[in-house]
Amino acid sequence: MILSVFLGIDIGTTAIKLGIIQENELLYSSELPLQTYGDDRIKYQNGTELLASLKLGILAIPAWLRNEITRISFSTAMHSLMPDDGKKQIFLWSDLQAASLIDTFKQSDLAEHFYLISGTPIHAMSPFAKLLYFQTSEKYPTDTRWYGIKELVMDYFTGEAVVDYATASATGLFDLRKKQWSSEILDYLRIKEEQLAPLADTDQVFEMLPEKRRFFGFPDTTQVVVGASDGTLAAYASYYSTGRTASLTIGTSAAVRQISKNIYLDQKKQNFCYYLKKELLVCGAPSNNGGVVLAWAAEQLAENPATFYERLPNLLAQTALGANGLRFWPYLNGERAPYWNNKIKGGFRDLTLQHTRNDMLRSVLEGILLNIRQLVKLVAENEELSISGGFFQTTALGQLAADIFATKCYYTQENEPIFGLYYLLEQPTRMIEESQQIFLPNLGNSTAYEKIAKNYFE
């Protein structure tokens, strides 16, 4: 048998990604879409469909390669909650049923107290908020067991519905310092610890069910490792491959993350702080409004959406820094950090008849990055950044980010949670790779953006 053939499975809110890695080399990868159901308030996945897709994805791996796999582990999306009532309805981070109730709860002294215990912001995204809503509305029996995506897949492969510390620490129910479910928070919600899954460290090994090994054609010696959450693993992948602790990913949404040995929490702006592994945490701040806003601008404002990205360098070269005084608030999708407000709205400010289409497009770009600048200042001030994600598919946006953040930015592709899993569990020889592109801030531009940023969102 070939040694150390690792299968990483990343289950997100839109897709399942599979990757087989040996000695830092990706041998095989695939991606399967996942369907989200609901409406503007309710967002959920079907757990039965999720497992069916996962099964198809694994069976699509060549049989000879499946027979070489030595370890399997999972990255799963944060903030999922599934009542164990047989329906396998998994409520996602984007579910907003608890929005009104959690807005009221945020005014209480307990909100700040629970945030400091758990490291999870008080927001409708969290399982804490969802449980508070479900308990208050009496939607489910009082003895309902509550799981999530990680528990679902662990139960499928091992017969044990367990959850790792990293995923648990994003629920709002976990004591970040004691590394156990918080009895104080559970008492407030009127649920017992037995209604939640047992906890495991992120590197804990479990035995795969014999029938699953036979079905998938895995060797008898294949280990199942519980793994961690997608956000913490993305941060670790960047850290392990570049040596830089601070990273920014802008895909549909965005997040600034910082690898840390210490718990850092801001009671007002409520950055998150989640467990990753012994002595390592991931502190950070997420935004709802990344590439999704740029895609909106391409469709609604660009002359030709198909060529929007390739025209961005010319657009930036032909327009004035600051978009001739036009400001754009990018809150088209509500916002998480630093406002944690689902009702906040976006739009143009100071728009006049003199402004052009190109001014508007530039202001959208600047508004997105000036908003993220607040998150950089919150969790990674005065640090170099590894940047990644589809937003940076043109180098012009990497340079704009460096100018607005006033820091050196390194473009890197090594931010996939699957590689984070591999680095976390296999600890391969650490080879720091130079990024594909380095962006140095233009001092004059950074000085101008610092002045603009002072009252941009007022």
C-alpha positions in Angstrom: 0.0 0.0 0.0 1.1 3.6 -0.7 1.6 5.3 2.6 -0.3 8.5 3.7 -2.9 8.8 1.0 -5.3 11.4 2.4 -8.9 11.9 1.4 -10.2 15.3 2.5 -13.9 16.1 2.2 -15.1 19.7 2.5 -18.8 20.1 2.9 -19.9 23.7 2.4 -23.2 25.5 1.9 -23.1 25.2 -1.9 -21.0 22.2 -2.7 -19.1 19.1 -1.5 -15.4 19.1 -2.5 -13.3 16.0 -2.4 -9.5 16.0 -2.7 -6.9 13.2 -2.4 -3.5 14.3 -1.4 -0.2 12.5 -1.1 3.1 14.2 -0.1 1.6 17.7 -0.7 0.4 16.7 -4.2 -3.3 16.8 -5.1 -3.8 13.4 -6.9 -7.6 13.7 -7.4 -10.3 16.3 -6.9 -14.0 16.7 -7.6 -16.9 18.9 -6.7 -20.6 18.2 -6.4 -23.2 21.0 -6.0 -25.6 21.1 -3.0 -29.1 22.4 -3.1 -30.3 25.0 -0.6 -34.0 25.3 0.1 -36.3 27.9 1.8 -37.0 31.5 1.3 -35.7 34.9 2.5 -35.9 33.8 6.1 -35.5 30.0 6.1 -32.4 28.4 4.6 -31.7 24.7 4.9 -30.2 21.7 3.2 -31.6 18.2 3.0 -29.3 15.8 4.9 -30.4 12.8 3.0 -29.5 14.5 -0.3 -26.2 15.7 1.2 -25.2 12.1 2.1 -26.4 10.8 -1.3 -24.2 13.3 -3.1 -21.3 12.5 -0.8 -21.7 8.8 -1.6 -21.7 9.4 -5.3 -18.7 11.6 -5.1 -16.7 9.0 -3.3 -17.8 6.2 -5.6 -16.6 8.3 -8.6 -13.1 8.1 -7.3 -11.3 5.3 -9.2 -11.5 2.0 -7.3 -7.7 1.5 -7.3 -7.2 4.9 -5.6 -10.0 4.3 -3.1 -8.1 1.2 -2.1 -5.0 3.2 -1.3 -6.7 5.7 1.1 -5.2 5.6 4.6 -7.1 8.5 6.2 -10.4 10.4 5.7 -11.3 13.6 7.4 -14.0 16.3 7.1 -14.2 20.0 6.8 -17.7 21.3 7.4 -19.5 24.6 7.2 -19.9 26.4 10.5 -23.2 27.3 12.2 -25.4 24.5 11.0 -28.1 23.1 13.2 -30.2 19.9 12.6 -33.1 18.7 14.8 -32.8 14.9 15.0 -36.4 14.3 14.1 -35.8 12.1 11.1 -36.3 14.8 8.5 -32.6 15.7 8.3 -33.4 19.3 7.8 -30.1 21.2 8.3 -30.5 24.9 9.0 -27.6 26.9 7.6 -25.7 30.0 8.8 -27.8 32.1 6.4 -31.1 31.0 8.0 -32.6 34.2 9.6 -35.6 32.8 11.5 -34.0 34.0 14.7 -33.2 37.5 13.5 -35.9 39.4 15.4 -35.5 37.4 18.6 -31.7 37.7 18.6 -31.9 41.5 18.1 -33.9 41.7 21.3 -31.6 39.4 23.1 -28.6 41.5 22.1 -29.8 44.3 24.3 -29.4 42.1 27.4 -26.4 41.8 29.6 -26.3 38.1 28.9 -25.5 38.7 25.2 -22.1 40.2 26.0 -21.5 37.5 28.6 -22.3 34.6 26.4 -20.1 36.1 23.6 -17.2 36.3 26.0 -17.7 32.6 27.0 -18.1 31.2 23.5 -16.2 33.5 21.1 -19.2 33.4 18.8 -20.8 36.7 17.8 -24.4 37.1 18.9 -26.2 36.9 15.5 -29.0 34.9 13.8 -26.4 32.8 12.0 -25.4 30.9 15.2 -26.9 27.7 16.5 -27.4 29.5 19.8 -29.7 32.0 18.1 -31.6 29.2 16.2 -32.0 27.2 19.4 -33.3 30.2 21.3 -35.8 30.8 18.5 -36.9 27.1 18.3 -37.2 26.8 22.1 -39.1 30.1 22.5 -41.5 29.2 19.6 -41.8 25.5 20.9 -41.3 24.3 17.3 -39.8 21.0 18.5 -40.2 18.7 21.5 -38.2 19.7 24.5 -36.1 16.5 24.4 -35.1 16.9 20.8 -31.4 16.1 20.1 -29.5 18.8 18.1 -26.8 18.1 15.6 -25.2 19.6 12.5 -23.4 18.6 9.3 -20.3 17.3 11.1 -22.4 15.0 13.4 -24.4 13.8 10.4 -21.3 12.6 8.4 -19.5 11.2 11.4 -22.6 9.2 12.3 -22.8 7.9 8.7 -19.2 6.7 8.5 -18.5 5.7 12.2 -21.9 5.2 13.8 -21.0 8.0 16.3 -22.6 11.4 16.0 -19.6 13.4 17.4 -18.6 17.0 16.7 -15.1 18.5 16.8 -14.0 21.4 19.1 -13.5 23.8 16.1 -17.0 23.3 14.7 -18.5 23.3 18.2 -16.8 26.6 19.1 -18.8 28.3 16.3 -22.1 27.2 17.7 -22.3 29.8 20.6 -22.9 26.9 23.0 -19.2 26.0 23.6 -17.0 27.3 26.4 -13.8 28.3 24.5 -11.6 28.2 27.6 -12.9 25.0 29.2 -13.3 23.2 25.8 -16.7 21.8 26.8 -20.4 22.6 26.3 -21.2 25.7 28.4 -23.6 24.6 31.2 -24.5 28.2 31.7 -25.6 28.7 28.1 -27.4 25.4 27.9 -29.3 26.1 31.1 -30.5 29.4 29.6 -31.7 27.5 26.6 -33.3 24.8 28.7 -31.5 22.0 27.0 -29.3 19.3 28.5 -25.8 18.3 27.4 -27.1 14.9 26.4 -29.2 16.6 23.6 -25.9 17.7 21.9 -23.2 15.5 20.4 -20.2 14.3 22.3 -17.1 16.5 21.7 -13.8 15.5 20.2 -10.5 17.2 19.5 -9.9 18.0 15.8 -7.3 15.2 15.4 -9.3 12.5 17.2 -9.4 9.2 15.3 -12.5 7.0 14.9 -13.0 3.5 13.4 -15.0 3.3 10.2 -18.0 1.1 10.2 -17.1 -2.2 8.4 -20.1 -2.0 6.1 -19.0 1.5 4.9 -15.4 0.2 4.3 -16.7 -2.6 2.2 -19.2 -0.5 0.3 -16.6 2.2 -0.7 -13.7 -0.2 -1.2 -11.5 1.3 1.5 -8.8 -0.7 3.1 -9.5 -2.2 6.5 -6.9 0.1 8.0 -8.4 3.4 6.8 -8.8 5.8 9.7 -11.6 8.4 10.1 -10.4 11.7 11.7 -13.1 14.1 12.8 -11.5 17.2 11.4 -12.5 20.9 11.8 -14.6 23.7 10.4 -14.1 25.2 6.9 -13.2 28.7 8.1 -10.6 27.7 10.6 -9.1 25.2 8.0 -8.9 27.9 5.3 -6.9 30.1 7.7 -4.6 27.2 8.6 -4.0 26.3 5.0 -2.8 29.8 4.2 -0.7 30.0 7.4 0.9 26.6 6.9 1.8 27.2 3.2 2.9 30.9 3.5 4.0 31.4 7.1 1.8 34.5 7.5 -0.7 34.4 10.3 -3.2 36.9 8.7 -5.3 36.1 5.7 -8.2 37.5 3.7 -10.5 35.5 1.5 -13.1 37.2 -0.7 -15.4 34.8 -2.5 -19.1 35.3 -2.5 -18.7 36.6 1.1 -15.5 37.6 2.8 -13.5 36.9 6.0 -10.4 38.3 7.5 -8.7 35.6 9.8 -5.8 35.6 12.1 -4.0 32.5 13.5 -3.5 33.2 17.2 -2.3 31.5 20.4 -4.4 33.8 22.5 -8.1 34.5 22.8 -8.9 38.0 21.5 -12.5 39.3 21.7 -13.9 42.8 21.1 -17.2 43.2 23.0 -18.5 46.0 20.7 -17.5 44.8 17.2 -17.6 41.1 18.1 -15.0 39.4 16.1 -15.1 35.7 16.3 -12.5 33.4 18.0 -12.7 29.7 17.3 -10.7 26.7 18.4 -8.4 25.0 15.8 -6.0 22.7 17.5 -4.1 22.6 20.8 -2.7 26.0 21.5 -4.0 27.5 18.2 -7.1 29.6 17.6 -8.5 31.4 14.6 -9.8 34.9 15.3 -11.5 36.8 12.6 -14.4 38.8 11.2 -16.8 37.9 8.4 -18.6 40.0 5.8 -21.7 39.1 3.9 -20.7 41.4 1.1 -17.8 40.3 -1.1 -18.0 38.9 -4.6 -21.7 38.8 -4.5 -21.8 42.6 -4.6 -19.3 42.7 -7.4 -21.4 40.2 -9.4 -24.4 42.5 -8.8 -22.5 45.5 -10.1 -21.4 43.5 -13.2 -25.0 42.6 -14.0 -26.7 45.9 -13.2 -24.1 48.6 -14.0 -21.5 47.2 -16.5 -22.0 47.8 -20.2 -21.0 44.2 -20.8 -21.1 41.8 -17.8 -19.2 39.1 -19.8 -16.1 41.3 -20.1 -16.5 43.1 -16.7 -13.5 41.6 -15.0 -11.1 41.9 -17.9 -12.0 45.6 -18.2 -11.4 46.4 -14.5 -7.8 47.4 -14.9 -8.7 50.0 -17.5 -11.6 51.2 -15.4 -9.4 51.8 -12.4 -6.8 53.5 -14.6 -9.3 55.8 -16.2 -11.2 56.9 -13.0 -10.2 59.1 -10.1 -9.3 57.7 -6.7 -12.3 58.2 -4.5 -14.7 58.0 -7.4 -15.1 61.8 -7.5 -16.6 61.9 -4.0 -19.1 59.1 -4.7 -19.5 56.6 -1.8 -21.0 53.1 -2.0 -22.2 51.2 1.0 -21.9 47.5 0.0 -24.6 46.2 2.5 -26.8 44.7 -0.2 -27.0 41.4 1.9 -27.3 42.8 5.4 -24.0 42.6 7.3 -22.1 40.7 9.9 -18.9 42.3 11.3 -18.6 44.9 12.5 -22.3 45.8 12.6 -24.1 42.4 13.0 -27.2 43.9 11.5 -29.4 42.0 9.1 -31.4 45.1 8.4 -28.6 47.5 7.3 -29.0 48.6 3.7 -26.6 49.5 0.9 -26.5 52.0 -1.8 -24.8 55.1 -3.3 -24.1 58.2 -1.2 -23.5 61.7 -2.5 -24.6 60.7 -6.0 -25.0 63.6 -8.4 -25.7 64.2 -12.1 -22.0 64.7 -12.7 -21.2 61.1 -11.8 -20.6 58.6 -14.5 -21.2 54.9 -14.9 -17.5 54.3 -14.4 -17.6 56.4 -11.2 -20.3 54.2 -9.9 -18.4 51.0 -10.7 -15.3 52.3 -9.1 -17.2 53.3 -6.0 -18.6 49.8 -5.7 -15.0 48.4 -5.7 -13.8 50.9 -3.2 -16.9 50.4 -1.0 -16.4 46.7 -0.8 -12.7 47.0 0.2 -13.2 50.0 2.5 -15.8 47.9 4.4 -13.3 45.0 4.6 -10.7 47.4 5.7 -12.6 47.8 8.9 -12.3 44.0 9.5 -8.5 44.1 8.7 -8.1 46.9 11.3 -10.1 44.8 13.8 -8.2 41.5 13.6 -5.0 42.0 11.6 -3.9 45.7 11.9 -0.4 46.4 10.7 0.2 42.9 9.4 1.0 41.6 5.9 -2.0 39.7 4.4 -2.3 36.6 2.3 -5.2 37.3 0.0 -7.2 34.7 -2.0 -10.6 34.0 -3.6 -12.4 34.7 -6.8 -12.6 38.4 -6.2 -8.9 38.6 -7.0 -9.1 37.0 -10.4 -7.7 40.3 -11.8 -4.4 41.6 -10.3 -5.8 45.2 -10.4 -8.0 44.3 -7.4 -5.0 42.9 -5.5 -3.3 46.3 -5.9 -6.4 48.2 -4.9 -6.6 46.1 -1.8 -3.0 46.8 -0.9 -3.6 50.5 -1.4 -6.8 50.6 0.7 -5.5 48.4 3.5 -2.1 50.1 3.4 -0.3 46.8 3.8 1.7 44.4 1.6 -0.6 41.7 0.2 0.4 38.3 -1.1 -1.9 36.5 -3.5 -2.0 32.8 -2.7 -4.2 29.9 -3.9 -3.3 27.8 -0.8 -6.5 28.5 1.1 -8.6 25.4 0.5 -10.0 23.8 3.6 -9.0 20.4 2.2 -5.4 21.4 2.3 -5.9 22.9 5.7 -7.2 19.4 6.8 -4.1 17.8 5.3 -1.7 20.1 6.9 -3.5 19.9 10.3 -3.5 16.1 10.4 -0.5 15.0 8.4 1.9 17.8 9.3 3.9 17.4 6.1 7.4 19.0 5.6 6.7 22.7 5.7 7.7 24.3 2.5 7.0 28.0 2.4 6.2 28.9 -1.1 6.4 32.3 -2.7 3.1 33.6 -3.7 2.2 34.2 -7.3 1.9 37.9 -6.9 3.0 40.5 -4.3 1.2 43.8 -4.1 3.0 46.7 -2.4 0.8 49.6 -1.3 1.3 52.9 -3.1 2.0 55.4 -0.3 0.2 58.3 -1.9 -2.9 56.2 -2.6 -2.9 54.7 0.9 -2.7 58.1 2.4 -5.6 59.3 0.4 -7.7 56.3 1.2 -6.9 56.7 4.9 -8.5 60.2 4.8 -11.5 58.8 2.8 -12.0 56.0 5.2 -12.5 58.3 8.2 -16.1 59.2 7.4 -16.9 56.8 4.6 -19.6 54.9 6.5 -21.0 57.8 8.4 
